[in-house]
Amino acid sequence: MKIISANLNGIRSAAKKNFFEWMRVEEADFICVQELKAQEADMTEDFLSPHGYHGHFHYAEKKGYSGTGVYSRHKPASVTTGFGNAEFDAEGRYTQVDIGNLSVISLYCPSGSSSDERQQAKFRFMDAFMPHLVALQQSGREVVICGDWNIAHKEIDLKNWKSNQKNSGFLPEERAWMTSLLDEAGWRDVYRLLHPDTTGEAYTWWSNRGQAWANNVGWRIDYHVATPGIAATAKSAAVYKDERFSDHAPLIIEYSSE
């Protein structure tokens, strides 16, 4: 079973950069997308159900902002948009599909890099989302949460960690939250299970400033975070960089279906 996470930085922009043709070739079972930057009225049939996939989406109320979605090869038994928090559900940050005992979630955590106001919103999101994560982990279902978490967990997860210790995405509070998620709440960082020491090849986002992409000055902020059972079946994990669909690169993980 192949699951892909991809921040598109605009679904219309990514479509022009060949994303949907690449998606067809990949033949994944689930493709979780973030940062649609589109409303329902903007979604063409090619966006809603490309290549026969079932697409389900959570749009932000604000135009040209945020938004998440999950494409699944098979029709889900149920779909959930939002996690029950009015402030962040209005931003379209959570789409969940359930098939059998598996839940696949596309998540777009807030970024706090634009202002202190947004950083405080990010902290509110973290506080509100943790109880939901705990409940999911204890639900008895196998769950894979794919998305842009906007946090680099450890020093090996970004190129210039020393100079970013006071910047959003690598703040001590954010990193401690990720540690709590993995150590206390019982979730697994699937990429790190397979590649515990990988640095540069693990990066999934590069700033558009300077020569960040050319020099691989990146951050690992896109993850598959999964319940222990399904995480243990992961067979391979890779970041796709042969083509660029946005300022992020897709994270592809294959799990055993047995």
N, C-alpha and C positions, 0 to 999 in steps of 0.2 A: 504494500500500500504506500503510495507516494503522496506526500502532502507538501505544498509549497506555500510560503509566506512571501508577499511582495507588497511593499509600499510603492504605490504608483505615482505619487505626487501629481495627481490629476489623471483620471481614467482616459480622458480625451487625448491628453498629451501622450500617454503611454501607448494608446492605440496607434497613433501616428508613428511611433517608434517600433512597431512590429510586435508589441507584447502579445496580442491575441494569436498571431501566427505561431509565435514561440510556444505559447500555452497549448496550442493544438498538438504540436510536435512532442511536447513533454508527456502528454497523456497521463497527467496526475489524477488521482482520485478526488483530491480536494485542492482548491487554490484559494487561499485567504488573501484578500486585498485590502489595503488601507489607503487613506487619504484620497478618496474618490474625487473630491472637489466638484461634485455634481449633485443635482437634485434629480428626483424621479423623472421630471420632464425632459432632462438632458440625456436620459438613457435610451439609446437606440436598441433595437432587437439584437444587434451584434454585441452590445454590452450586457444585455440582460440574460441571454442564453446562447453564448458563443459555442459553436461546434456541438450542440446538443446538451451542454451542461445546464444544470439547474442553478440559477443565480438568485441569491437572496441578499438583501442590502438594508443597511441602516443609514439613512441620510441625515446630515446635519440640517438644522433649521436655517442656519446662516448660509447664504449662497456662496458657492466656491470655496467651501471649507470642510475639512475633515471627511468623515464618512467611511464606512467599512462594508465588506461583503464577503460571502463565501460562495464559491462555485463548487458544486458536487456532481460527480458522475451519475449518481443515483438520487432519486427524489427523497428528500429527508422526511422522516416521520413527523418531525415538528421543527419549528423555527422560532427563535427568540431574538428580539432586537431590544437592546438596552438591558441594564442589570438592576434597574429599579431606583436609580438616582436621577432626579429631575434635571439637575444642573448638567450632568454629563451625558445623559441620554439625549438631551437636546442637541448635543454635538455629534451624535451618530458614531459612537466609539465602540460599539459591541454588537456583533452578529454571531449567533450560535445556531448550528444545525445539529440535529440528533438523528442518528441512524443506528438502530439496534442499541447496543450498550455503549456506543461511542458518541461523544460530543466533540465537535470541531468548532473552535471559536476564532473569529478574526477580531483582533483587539488593536486599538490605536490609542495609546496613552498620551496624555497631553505633554507638550513641550513647554518648558519654562524659560527658554532662551531669549524670548523677545522682550520680556519685562518682568519686574518683580511681581506685578499683578498676576501674570500667567504662572510664575513659579509658585505663588501661593495657591493658585487653582490646582496646580499639579500635586501639591501636598494634600489638598482636600480630596483629590481623586484617589491618591494612594491610601488615605485613611478610609475612604468609603469603599474602595474596591477590595481591600484585604479581607473583610468578613465574607464577601461573596466568594473569594478564592478559597477560603477555609471551608465554606459550605459545599462548594463544588468538589473539593478534594475528599470530603467525607460523604459524598452522595452515593458512592458505590459504583459510579460510572467511570469508564475510561475517558479521559478528557485530554485534548491537545489544544492549547491556546497559542495561536500563531499571531505574531504581530510586531509592530514597532512599539517597544516598551519605553523608548527614549531614555534609557539608563544603560550606561556601560558599567558592568558589575565590578570588575576587577582591573588591576593595572594592565594586564595583558590584553584587555578588551579595547584599548585605544592606543594610538601611536604616541601622542604627547600627553601622557597622564600627569606628569609633574606640573605642567602649566595649566591644567584644566581642573585642578582640585577645588577651585572656587567657582566653577562654571556649572550651569545647569546640565544635567545628564551624568555628572560625575561627582555630585555633592555627597558628603559623608552620609547625610540622611537618606538620600536615594539609594546609595549602595547598601546601607544597613537594611533598608526595606527589602531589597532583593535577597539579601542574605537570610532575612527572616522568612521570606517566601519559600526559599529552598531548604533551609535547615529546620525551621520550626513548623511551617505549614505543610511540609512534606512533598513539595513539588520537585520536578527534575528539569534542569537545563539540558535539553537533549543533545544539543551540539557539543556541549562540554563533556557529556558522557563518552562521546566518541572521539573527541579531539581536546583532551584536557589541557594541552600545552600550546596549541596553535595560536599564533599572533596575527600576522598580516593577512593570511589567507582567510581569517575569520571575520574580517571587517565587512560590514554590510551598508555603511553610510559614509559619504564623503562630502564635505562642505563644497559648495560651488565657488567659494573664494579661493584665490590663488591657484596653486597647482596641486590641490589636495588629491584629486583622482590620479593624476599622472605620477605623483610621488607616493601614492598609497598611504596618505595621512588620513587614516580612517578610524571609524568607531564601530564596535559590534553592539548594536542596539536593537536588532531584530532577532527574535528568539522563537523557538518552539519550547514552551513550558508545558510539561505533561505530567499526568499521574504516573506513579512508579511502574505500574503494570505494563502500560503501553510503551513507556519510555525504555523499558528493558528490552523491547523487541526491535529498537532502532538498529538498522543495519548499515546505513551510510548517511552522511550529511555533507553538503557542499554548498558554497556560495557561488552563484552563477554570474560570471563577469565577462563572458564573451561578447555580450551585447549590453547596451545601457538603455534601460527603459525609463529611469528616473535617477534621482540622486542616491537612491538605495539600490541594492542588488538583491535578487530573490534568494531565499534560503530554502533549499530542497532537502528533505529528509525522507528516507524510505524506511518503512516499518514492516516487520513480518506480519502477514495476514493470518498466520496459523493460530 
